[in-house]
């Protein structure tokens, strides 16, 4: 009997989006854009999921032999090519060329470990700083809620300061439920979730910050 498969947060997100596609709620191209992968890669992922189930979403290197289990001849060949034919190439490009031209198919991390083992580092090139781009929102309402509390003088001096505890839907930017509390506390979030479930149903996932209320 196969053991249980533990998925990372990234893999859980993929599973959630694939399930929405399987139900016909989200288009494949929309799903691939949300996950930041090509439509071809997404289709391969869905096909593997249909055949093997959740285990197909686990990282392909999980359970495989580590890089130091690669044959010594391959390791020497990689080091030799890095110092001669492909000298000056960064590790990402070098890894791609190994597969395309030399028939040596290895992951970038494996190539990196081999080269670091003999003191060869990837050449650094000065590049302009990248602008941070906002991640794609989830494609369907209810898939992800972001919850938070905001202490403020909501009554404008006509009463005590209070905290507004609420949730925002990641897909639509709407507020499914919110409430006021004297302070941000665990009970307030329990009441918030109760209100959401009663009014809108159970959300697919909930995101919160690192407040001690959530992490004991």
DRENDO-1510 file (C-alpha; in Angstrom, 1 decimal, always signed):
<recs>
REC; n; res; u; v; w
REC; 1; UNK; +0.0; +0.0; +0.0 .
REC; 2; UNK; +1.4; +3.4; -0.9 .
REC; 3; UNK; +2.1; +5.8; +1.9 .
REC; 4; UNK; +0.4; +9.2; +2.3 .
REC; 5; UNK; +1.5; +12.0; +0.0 .
REC; 6; UNK; +2.3; +15.3; +1.6 .
REC; 7; UNK; +2.0; +18.2; -0.7 .
REC; 8; UNK; +3.8; +21.6; -0.4 .
REC; 9; UNK; +1.7; +24.8; -0.3 .
REC; 10; UNK; +2.6; +25.3; -4.0 .
REC; 11; UNK; +1.4; +21.7; -4.9 .
REC; 12; UNK; -1.8; +22.2; -2.8 .
REC; 13; UNK; -2.5; +25.3; -4.9 .
REC; 14; UNK; -2.0; +23.4; -8.1 .
REC; 15; UNK; -4.4; +20.7; -6.8 .
REC; 16; UNK; -7.1; +23.3; -6.0 .
REC; 17; UNK; -6.9; +24.9; -9.4 .
REC; 18; UNK; -6.9; +21.5; -11.2 .
REC; 19; UNK; -10.0; +20.5; -9.3 .
REC; 20; UNK; -11.7; +23.7; -10.5 .
REC; 21; UNK; -10.8; +22.9; -14.1 .
REC; 22; UNK; -12.1; +19.3; -13.7 .
REC; 23; UNK; -15.4; +20.7; -12.5 .
REC; 24; UNK; -15.6; +23.0; -15.5 .
REC; 25; UNK; -15.4; +26.2; -13.4 .
REC; 26; UNK; -12.1; +27.4; -14.8 .
REC; 27; UNK; -10.6; +27.3; -18.3 .
REC; 28; UNK; -7.2; +25.6; -18.8 .
REC; 29; UNK; -5.5; +28.7; -20.1 .
REC; 30; UNK; -6.8; +30.7; -17.2 .
REC; 31; UNK; -5.6; +28.1; -14.8 .
REC; 32; UNK; -2.1; +27.9; -16.3 .
REC; 33; UNK; -1.8; +31.7; -16.1 .
REC; 34; UNK; -2.8; +31.6; -12.4 .
REC; 35; UNK; -0.2; +28.9; -11.7 .
REC; 36; UNK; +2.5; +30.7; -13.8 .
REC; 37; UNK; +3.2; +27.8; -16.1 .
REC; 38; UNK; +2.7; +27.1; -19.8 .
REC; 39; UNK; -0.6; +25.6; -21.1 .
REC; 40; UNK; +1.3; +22.6; -22.4 .
REC; 41; UNK; +2.9; +22.0; -19.0 .
REC; 42; UNK; -0.5; +22.4; -17.3 .
REC; 43; UNK; -2.1; +19.9; -19.7 .
REC; 44; UNK; +0.6; +17.4; -18.9 .
REC; 45; UNK; +0.0; +17.9; -15.2 .
REC; 46; UNK; -3.7; +17.4; -15.6 .
REC; 47; UNK; -3.2; +14.2; -17.6 .
REC; 48; UNK; -0.8; +12.8; -15.0 .
REC; 49; UNK; -3.2; +13.8; -12.2 .
REC; 50; UNK; -6.1; +11.9; -14.0 .
REC; 51; UNK; -3.9; +8.8; -14.3 .
REC; 52; UNK; -2.0; +8.7; -11.0 .
REC; 53; UNK; -4.0; +11.0; -8.7 .
REC; 54; UNK; -2.5; +13.3; -6.1 .
REC; 55; UNK; +0.9; +11.6; -6.2 .
REC; 56; UNK; +1.4; +13.0; -9.7 .
REC; 57; UNK; +1.5; +16.5; -8.2 .
REC; 58; UNK; +4.4; +15.8; -5.8 .
REC; 59; UNK; +7.8; +17.1; -7.0 .
REC; 60; UNK; +9.4; +14.8; -9.5 .
REC; 61; UNK; +12.7; +14.7; -7.6 .
REC; 62; UNK; +11.1; +13.6; -4.4 .
REC; 63; UNK; +12.4; +10.1; -3.4 .
REC; 64; UNK; +15.0; +10.0; -6.1 .
REC; 65; UNK; +18.7; +9.5; -5.6 .
REC; 66; UNK; +20.7; +12.7; -4.7 .
REC; 67; UNK; +23.1; +14.4; -7.1 .
REC; 68; UNK; +26.1; +12.7; -5.6 .
REC; 69; UNK; +24.7; +9.3; -6.9 .
REC; 70; UNK; +25.3; +10.4; -10.5 .
REC; 71; UNK; +28.0; +8.4; -12.3 .
REC; 72; UNK; +31.5; +9.7; -12.0 .
REC; 73; UNK; +31.9; +9.8; -15.8 .
REC; 74; UNK; +28.9; +12.2; -16.1 .
REC; 75; UNK; +30.2; +14.4; -13.3 .
REC; 76; UNK; +33.7; +14.7; -15.0 .
REC; 77; UNK; +32.0; +15.4; -18.3 .
REC; 78; UNK; +29.9; +18.2; -16.8 .
REC; 79; UNK; +33.0; +19.8; -15.1 .
REC; 80; UNK; +35.1; +19.5; -18.3 .
REC; 81; UNK; +32.4; +21.2; -20.5 .
REC; 82; UNK; +31.9; +23.9; -17.9 .
REC; 83; UNK; +35.6; +24.8; -18.0 .
REC; 84; UNK; +36.0; +24.6; -21.8 .
REC; 85; UNK; +33.2; +24.6; -24.4 .
REC; 86; UNK; +30.7; +26.4; -22.1 .
REC; 87; UNK; +33.1; +28.5; -20.1 .
REC; 88; UNK; +31.4; +31.8; -19.0 .
REC; 89; UNK; +27.9; +30.5; -19.3 .
REC; 90; UNK; +25.6; +30.9; -16.3 .
REC; 91; UNK; +24.4; +27.7; -14.7 .
REC; 92; UNK; +20.8; +28.0; -16.0 .
REC; 93; UNK; +22.0; +28.3; -19.6 .
REC; 94; UNK; +24.7; +25.7; -19.2 .
REC; 95; UNK; +22.1; +23.2; -17.9 .
REC; 96; UNK; +19.9; +23.8; -20.9 .
REC; 97; UNK; +22.7; +23.4; -23.3 .
REC; 98; UNK; +23.8; +20.2; -21.6 .
REC; 99; UNK; +20.4; +18.7; -22.4 .
REC; 100; UNK; +20.0; +20.2; -25.9 .
REC; 101; UNK; +23.5; +19.6; -27.3 .
REC; 102; UNK; +25.2; +17.0; -25.1 .
REC; 103; UNK; +22.3; +14.7; -24.2 .
REC; 104; UNK; +23.1; +15.2; -20.5 .
REC; 105; UNK; +19.7; +15.9; -18.9 .
REC; 106; UNK; +20.1; +17.1; -15.3 .
REC; 107; UNK; +18.3; +19.6; -13.2 .
REC; 108; UNK; +19.8; +23.0; -12.6 .
REC; 109; UNK; +20.3; +22.3; -8.9 .
REC; 110; UNK; +22.2; +19.1; -9.7 .
REC; 111; UNK; +24.5; +20.9; -12.2 .
REC; 112; UNK; +25.0; +23.6; -9.6 .
REC; 113; UNK; +26.0; +21.1; -6.9 .
REC; 114; UNK; +28.4; +19.4; -9.2 .
REC; 115; UNK; +30.1; +22.6; -10.2 .
REC; 116; UNK; +30.2; +23.9; -6.6 .
REC; 117; UNK; +31.9; +20.7; -5.6 .
REC; 118; UNK; +34.9; +21.6; -7.7 .
REC; 119; UNK; +34.8; +25.3; -6.9 .
REC; 120; UNK; +33.1; +26.6; -10.1 .
REC; 121; UNK; +30.5; +29.3; -9.4 .
REC; 122; UNK; +27.9; +30.7; -11.8 .
REC; 123; UNK; +29.3; +34.0; -13.4 .
REC; 124; UNK; +27.4; +37.0; -12.1 .
REC; 125; UNK; +26.2; +39.7; -14.5 .
REC; 126; UNK; +24.9; +43.0; -13.5 .
REC; 127; UNK; +21.3; +43.3; -14.4 .
REC; 128; UNK; +18.8; +46.1; -13.8 .
REC; 129; UNK; +16.6; +45.4; -10.7 .
REC; 130; UNK; +13.4; +43.6; -11.5 .
REC; 131; UNK; +10.2; +45.3; -10.7 .
REC; 132; UNK; +8.0; +43.2; -8.5 .
REC; 133; UNK; +4.9; +42.1; -10.3 .
REC; 134; UNK; +1.6; +41.3; -8.5 .
REC; 135; UNK; +0.8; +37.6; -8.6 .
REC; 136; UNK; -2.2; +36.4; -10.5 .
REC; 137; UNK; -5.4; +36.4; -8.4 .
REC; 138; UNK; -7.2; +33.1; -7.9 .
REC; 139; UNK; -9.7; +32.6; -10.8 .
REC; 140; UNK; -12.8; +31.8; -8.8 .
REC; 141; UNK; -14.6; +33.4; -5.9 .
REC; 142; UNK; -14.2; +31.5; -2.6 .
REC; 143; UNK; -10.9; +29.8; -3.5 .
REC; 144; UNK; -8.9; +32.0; -1.2 .
REC; 145; UNK; -9.8; +34.5; +1.5 .
REC; 146; UNK; -7.4; +36.9; +3.1 .
REC; 147; UNK; -8.2; +37.7; +6.7 .
REC; 148; UNK; -6.8; +40.5; +8.9 .
REC; 149; UNK; -7.7; +42.9; +11.7 .
REC; 150; UNK; -7.4; +46.7; +11.7 .
REC; 151; UNK; -7.4; +48.6; +15.0 .
REC; 152; UNK; -8.6; +52.2; +14.5 .
REC; 153; UNK; -10.7; +55.0; +16.0 .
REC; 154; UNK; -13.7; +53.8; +13.9 .
REC; 155; UNK; -16.2; +55.8; +16.0 .
REC; 156; UNK; -14.2; +59.1; +15.5 .
REC; 157; UNK; -13.8; +59.8; +19.3 .
REC; 158; UNK; -17.5; +59.0; +20.1 .
REC; 159; UNK; -16.5; +55.7; +21.7 .
REC; 160; UNK; -13.7; +53.3; +22.4 .
REC; 161; UNK; -11.1; +52.3; +19.7 .
REC; 162; UNK; -12.1; +49.0; +18.1 .
REC; 163; UNK; -10.6; +46.5; +15.7 .
REC; 164; UNK; -12.4; +45.7; +12.4 .
REC; 165; UNK; -11.8; +42.0; +11.7 .
REC; 166; UNK; -12.7; +41.0; +8.2 .
REC; 167; UNK; -12.0; +38.9; +5.1 .
REC; 168; UNK; -11.4; +39.8; +1.5 .
REC; 169; UNK; -12.0; +37.4; -1.4 .
REC; 170; UNK; -8.8; +37.2; -3.5 .
REC; 171; UNK; -10.6; +36.7; -6.8 .
REC; 172; UNK; -13.2; +39.4; -6.6 .
REC; 173; UNK; -11.9; +41.8; -3.9 .
REC; 174; UNK; -15.3; +41.6; -2.1 .
REC; 175; UNK; -15.8; +41.4; +1.6 .
REC; 176; UNK; -17.8; +38.2; +2.5 .
REC; 177; UNK; -18.0; +39.1; +6.2 .
REC; 178; UNK; -16.6; +41.5; +8.8 .
REC; 179; UNK; -17.2; +42.5; +12.4 .
REC; 180; UNK; -16.0; +44.9; +15.2 .
REC; 181; UNK; -14.2; +43.7; +18.3 .
REC; 182; UNK; -12.8; +45.6; +21.2 .
REC; 183; UNK; -9.4; +44.1; +20.2 .
REC; 184; UNK; -8.0; +41.7; +17.6 .
REC; 185; UNK; -8.5; +38.3; +19.3 .
REC; 186; UNK; -9.0; +34.6; +18.5 .
REC; 187; UNK; -12.7; +34.6; +19.3 .
REC; 188; UNK; -13.2; +37.4; +16.7 .
REC; 189; UNK; -11.6; +35.3; +14.0 .
REC; 190; UNK; -13.7; +32.3; +15.0 .
REC; 191; UNK; -16.9; +34.5; +14.7 .
REC; 192; UNK; -15.6; +35.8; +11.4 .
REC; 193; UNK; -15.2; +32.3; +10.0 .
REC; 194; UNK; -18.6; +31.3; +11.3 .
REC; 195; UNK; -20.2; +34.2; +9.6 .
REC; 196; UNK; -18.5; +33.4; +6.3 .
REC; 197; UNK; -19.4; +29.7; +6.4 .
REC; 198; UNK; -23.1; +30.5; +7.3 .
REC; 199; UNK; -23.5; +33.2; +4.6 .
REC; 200; UNK; -21.2; +32.1; +1.8 .
REC; 201; UNK; -20.0; +28.5; +2.4 .
REC; 202; UNK; -16.6; +27.0; +3.3 .
REC; 203; UNK; -13.7; +28.8; +1.6 .
REC; 204; UNK; -11.1; +26.7; -0.3 .
REC; 205; UNK; -8.2; +28.3; +1.6 .
REC; 206; UNK; -7.5; +31.2; +4.1 .
REC; 207; UNK; -4.4; +33.4; +4.2 .
REC; 208; UNK; -3.3; +35.4; +7.3 .
REC; 209; UNK; -0.2; +37.1; +8.5 .
REC; 210; UNK; +2.2; +35.9; +11.2 .
REC; 211; UNK; +0.2; +37.3; +14.1 .
REC; 212; UNK; +0.6; +35.3; +17.4 .
REC; 213; UNK; -3.1; +34.7; +17.4 .
REC; 214; UNK; -2.6; +32.2; +14.6 .
REC; 215; UNK; +0.7; +30.8; +15.6 .
REC; 216; UNK; +1.1; +29.6; +19.2 .
</recs>
